Amino acid sequence: MKTAKGFYLAMTLLMLAAIVLPAGCSTEDGTRVPESNRWLELLSVLPANEVTLKSAYLQDRAYMLEKMPLGEYPIGRATPLVGHRYYNEEEWKQTLGFVAADVDQTVYSSPAPPVSYEAVRGRFSREDVDNAARTGSRSDLLEVVSYQGHEYYSWGEDFNINLAMRSNVRPLGRGHRLALVDDFIFWVLWTDGVKEMIDSHEGNIESLADIEDYRLLSEALAEMDTVTAFFSGESQSQSRVADIYRQVIDDPDNNERRQLLVDGIQSDDLLRPYQALATGAGIDEKGYYLAIVLLNPSEEVAQENAALLEQRLGQAWNVASARQWMDLVESMEIESQGRLTLARLYGEACVYWANFEVQGSWPYEPLLLHE
């Protein structure tokens, strides 16, 4: 595929384990059904609430390394890790009890910081985590709390900032809550948050994995064999997005990207309304691709959106690169299956799998706006 300068980042962390995906089975109509779905497994640790329903970022780092050549990482931003700002292996080990090479999968949802749900899954030693919690930084504030048959580590008050205690792992010196539950580590800033994640994982409260829309989306992404996943049940209607970006629309500040965002939001060429979406990135024998899945209210709308998405790709601009979407697409496969609209966009488009969160940290891409 074509290489976009600046989008191929050096792979600096070598993961030790690889996840082998099951072969799966088929239904009578020939549709492949995975025996297990790693996206559902990861979604199960996120409680279903107004925060997580806006956005959830998942990444299968071990499977990514299995699929992609070492030294290449062309699929956009990495899902944030615990203490992800400036990685320092010694600090991670002393503070958290594990290092990046122990992490296989990551989960992140934080549309409204400082409220953020973060989890990593991998090969963690309970003894090492416990030792780091009891002897590492801020150990003088440590409380070990029992909840629902699990212990979690607690430092300081909820969301409290202490700039004197800043570090890579704690950029603002906050205390955090840490729980090692099975092969997951939960890392949040407030007590109710870690309790919610424990309850979600244990099935005591509804998780994103329990929502039928998310189950359908995750099955589609699993079938499309992505190594990353973004889920959102947030409306991407033109009127709502225009309201959110009203200040930018009223004053684009003569900035090219801001003007492209305004033009995209105000486009007359829109999709039909859909219920939820998922995106991700993957690689197959044809190259790297951006996967898009839209869950529609009916099969008819799914078919219409397949045609409309192809039309939008021929006209829309990519805000982040200030290039037309079709300049980023070498080839594409767009179809509908039942209520789903499915697209594989091969080429540099794969970089932008994480750019569809309204008011996300990267330039928002209005490609998927609907009426």
N, C-alpha and C positions, 0 to 999 in steps of 0.2 A: 504494500500500500504506500501511498505518498507519505512522506514524513513532514510534519509541521515543526519548524524550528521552535524550540522552547517548550514543546509538549512531551518530548521524550526525556524523562527524568531518570537519573541513575538509580538503580536499585541498590540501596545501601545496607539494607537489613536482610540477611539470609535466614529464611525460615527452615526449620529442620524436618518438619513433617509434611506429608501430602495427604489430602483427602481423596479417596477413590470413590467416585460416584457409582451408585448401584445401577445395574443394567435396566431395572424396571420391568414392567409388564405392559400388556396391551389390552384394551377393551375390545368388545366384539366389533366395533366399527373401526378398529385399527389405531385409535388414539393412544399414544404412549402415556402411561401413568407412572411417574417415579415411585419407587418403593419407599423412599423417604425424601423429604424436602427440607434442605438445610435452611432455606429462607423462612419457612414456618417455624423451625426450631429456634431460629434467632429472634423472630418476631414474638415468640412466646415469653420473652423476658421483659417486653415492653407493655406496661399497663395501658389499656385503651382509654385515653382521655383526650381532652382538647389540645394538649401539647403534642402528644405522639401522633395523633391523627393528621396533624399538619405536615409532618415529615419524619421519615425514619430512614437512616442510611445504614446499609449493611455491606460487609465486605468479607469475602472468603479468601484470605491472604494465602493460605496454604494451597488451595486449588488454583489460585492465580499463578503461583510459581510453577505449579505442575503444567499449566497451559501455556505460559509465556516464557520466552527466552530470558535468561538472566541478563541483567543490564538494561532491559527495556521495561518501561512502565508507562505506556502511552494512553492511559484511560482516565486522565483527569485526576482530581484531587483524591488523596487517600482519605478514607473515613478516619476521623480523629481517633487517636489512641489515648489511653490514660497517659497524661504528661507528654503530649505529643509535640510541644512547641519546639524544643531543641533537645533531641534525644541524647541522653547520656547514660550509657549502660551501667556504669558504677552507681549512679544516683538511683536509677530504677531498682537495681538489686538491693541497695541499702534501704530504700524507702518503701518499695512495694514487694520485694521478695521474688521478683521475676524480671526477665528482660524481654526485649521485643522478639527475639528468636523463639520464645515460648508461646507466642500468640499466633493462633491459627485463624480466628475469625473475630470481627469487630462489629459492634452495634452502637449506634449513636442517634439520639433524637434531642434537639435543642432549638426549637424555633423561637424560644423566648428566654435567652440567658438572663440570670444565672440558672434558671430551671433547666437542667439537662440530665438526661438518662444516658449513661454510658456503661458499656459492658465489653469485656474481651473474653474469648473462649480459647482454651488451649491446654497446655500441659504444665500445670502449676503444682508446686509442692506446698502442702498445707503447713508443714514445718517451717519452710523458708518464709512464707507470707507472714506467719505468726511471729517469727523472730524479727522480721523487718518492722512490723507494726509496733512491737514492744521495745525495740532498741533504736529505731530510726528517728528522724526529725519529728518534733512535737510529741514524743512519747510521754512527756510529762502531762499532756492533756488527754492521754488515751483512756477510753472506757471500752470495755468488751461487753457487749450487750447480747442477750439471748432473745431470739424472736422466731416463733414458729418452728422450733427445733433446729435453728441455725444461729450461729454467732456472727455478729458483725462488729467491726472496729469503728469507733467514733472519736473524732477529735474536734473539740470546740463547739461553738454555737452554729446553728444553721446559717449558711451563707456568709458567715462573719469573715471580714477581710482583715489580714494582719500583714501589712507591707514589710514588716521587719522579718517575716518568715518566708519571703518569696523564694521560689526555686523553680526549676523546670517542671517538676511534678505538681507543684502548687504555685502557679504564676502570680497569684494575688495573696498568697499566704493563707488561703482558706484551709480549714481542717479536713473536710470531706468525711464520707462514710464509705467503708470498704467491706464487702462481703464476699467470701469464697463459697459458692454454692455449686456442688458437683464440679463440673469443669468450667464454670463461669466465674469471673470476677466482676462484681458490680461496683461502680465508682460514681458516687453522687455527692451533692453538697448539702443535703438535708435529710433528716431522719425519716420523715414520711416517704421520701423518695426511695430509700433503700428498702423500706418495708414493702412498698408497692411492688418493687421488682421481685422481691422474695415471694410475695403472694401471687404475683403474675406467673412466675416460674412454677410454683407449686399448684397452680390451677385454682387458687382460692378466690381470685377476682378475674374479670375478663381481660384478656390480653389481645394485642393486635392479631395474633394467630387465631383467635376465636371468632373473628369477624369474617363473615362469608365473602365479602368483597375482597378482602386481603388474601383469603385462601385461594380464590380464583386467580388473582394477580400473581401470587407466589408460585402457583402451579405453572402458569404460563412462563414466568421467568426461568423456572427450573427447566422447563422443556426447551427454552431458548438457550440454556446452558451459559448463563452469565456468571461472571465472577464478582460482580458488584450488584447492588440493588438499591433503588430509591423508591419509597412508597409514599403516597399522599392521598388522603381523602378530602383534601381542601379544594373548594371550588376554584376553578380557573376561568370563571365567566369573565367576559370582557368588562362588564360594568363593575364587578367587584375588584378586579385587578386595577382598573382605572382609578377607583377610589383610593386604593392603597398607594398607588404611585402618583396621586394628584399633584403633589409638590413638584415632582420631576416633570410631569406633563405641563404644569404651569410655567416652569422655569428650567428648561433643559440645559441652560448654562453654556450653550454653544459647544457642548462636548459631543463628539461624534457618536460614542456609544450611548450616551443618554438620549440623543436624538433618535438613534435606531430603536431604542427601547420604546420611546414615545410613538414612533411610527408603527412599530409592531403591535403595541397595545391598541392603537386606533385603527388598525386594519379592518377593512370590510369583509375580508376573506377569512371566515371563522369556521371552526368545527361545530358540529351539533353537540348539545349538552351531553356530557357523560358523568359517571358517578365517582370514579376514582382512577388513579393512574399509577403505573410503575415503570421505571426505566432501569437500565443497567448496561454494562459493557461486557463483551466477550470476544473470543477469538475462535475461528474454525479454519478449515482448509482454504477459505477465500480471503481470510484476513481478519482484522479487528473490526468490530461493529458496535453500533449503538442499538440497543433493543428498546422498543417502546411498546407498552401495553396499555390500552384504554378499556375500561369496563363500562359498557353502554347499557342503557335501559332496555334495549331490544336488539334482536338480530338485524333488523332493518337499519337502525341507527349505526350499528357496527359496520355494516356494509357502506353506508353513506360516509362515515368518518374515514374509512380506508381510502376512498376516492378523494375526499377533501384534504386528507393529510398529504397525499401525493401532490395535489395542487398547491398547497401551502409551501411545500418544500421547494417548488419551482419558483416561488415568488418571495419568500420570507428571507430576512437577513438574520445572521447569527450575531447577537449583540457582543459577545465576548471577543470574537475575532474580527468583527467589523467586515465580515465577508458573507456572501450569500450562502445559504445552506447547501445548495447544490454544488458549490465549489468545494464543499467538505465531504461530499458523498460520491464515491466511485461507482457504486451500484446499490440497488435497494430491492427489498422484498416486502411488499405491503399486502396484507390480506385480512379477512375477517374469519373468525371461527366462533360460531354461536354469537354471544354478546360481546366478544372480545375483538378489538381492532389490534392487529399485531404488525410491527414493522421491524425490519433489520436494515440499518443504514450502514453500509460498509465504507470505511475510509476514516478521515480525520474527525468525522462527526462523533466517533466513540469517545473523544475527550470530554464531551459535554453531557455525559450521563447524569451528572450531579447538579445541573444548572436549572432545574425546573421547580425548585422551591420558591414560592412567592416570598419576596423579601429575604432570600437566602444570602449567604455571605459572598457568593460569587454573582456576577451579573446574571440577572434573571432572564431566561429565554422565553419569550412569549409565543413560541412556535405552536404550543398546544392549547392556546386560548379557544374557548368555545362561546357560543352565543349567550 
